[in-house]
């Protein structure tokens, strides 16, 4: 009997704590976590997609494979040239950069008459700026040609 009373007391307390969160229209505990302690108040919010992912069950128990999508982001331009040796120079720089930084994707493109080398798939500018500083330290001879460009980049996405 004592265990039943303790269990009911705990269940009642939990429902009183959780009720205000669940009573809001179309909201879950994941939508808004509010913590009050002393005089401070912290509110944590997340995008719609996060709430949709929580509690989802993968019926096949297979690992979920991300797919590659294109989205707005940033790349670092390391070369742009239109002279006769431009193609050779773009690929030469690409091989040097790939050897030193294999974690960065590289893209050599021709947008006639310009051959260009761009580096990375950065979805936020802070990461692009950090990589730019790293590349400038590693390749001071390219310093004047290295800069951040807005571009469509490859990004990983998971569909459930």
C-alpha positions, 0 to 999 in steps of 0.5 A, spaced: 500 500 500 505 504 501 508 503 494 502 505 491 501 511 495 508 513 493 507 511 486 500 515 486 504 521 489 509 521 484 505 521 478 500 526 481 507 531 481 509 529 475 502 531 471 502 537 475 509 539 472 508 537 465 500 539 465 502 547 463 507 544 457 502 540 454 496 544 455 498 549 450 495 548 443 499 543 439 505 544 443 510 538 446 515 538 452 520 538 446 517 545 443 519 549 449 523 547 456 522 552 461 527 552 467 526 557 473 531 557 478 532 563 483 530 569 479 533 567 472 529 564 467 531 560 461 527 558 455 530 553 450 526 553 443 528 549 437 526 548 429 520 544 427 524 539 424 527 537 431 520 536 434 518 532 429 524 527 429 524 526 437 520 519 438 520 517 431 521 510 430 525 506 425 521 500 423 526 497 420 532 498 425 536 499 419 541 505 420 538 511 417 543 514 411 543 521 410 542 524 403 546 530 400 542 536 398 544 543 395 543 549 399 545 556 400 552 556 404 559 558 402 566 556 399 573 559 399 575 561 392 582 559 391 584 561 384 580 564 378 584 565 372 583 566 364 590 565 361 592 559 357 595 556 364 589 557 368 586 550 367 593 547 369 594 552 375 587 550 378 588 543 378 595 544 381 593 548 387 587 543 388 592 537 388 596 541 393 590 543 398 587 536 397 594 533 400 594 538 406 587 538 407 583 532 405 577 534 409 575 539 405 571 538 398 575 542 392 571 544 386 575 546 379 570 549 374 570 552 368 565 558 367 568 560 360 573 564 360 575 563 367 577 557 371 576 557 378 578 553 384 573 553 390 574 549 397 569 547 402 561 546 403 560 551 409 553 552 411 555 557 416 560 563 415 563 562 421 566 555 419 568 558 412 572 564 416 575 559 420 577 555 414 580 561 410 584 563 416 587 556 416 588 556 409 592 563 409 596 560 414 598 554 410 599 557 403 601 564 404 603 564 397 595 564 395 593 569 401 591 575 396 587 570 392 583 566 398 576 569 400 569 567 401 564 566 396 557 565 397 555 559 393 550 553 393 553 547 397 552 540 399 549 538 405 547 532 409 540 531 410 536 525 414 529 524 412 525 519 416 
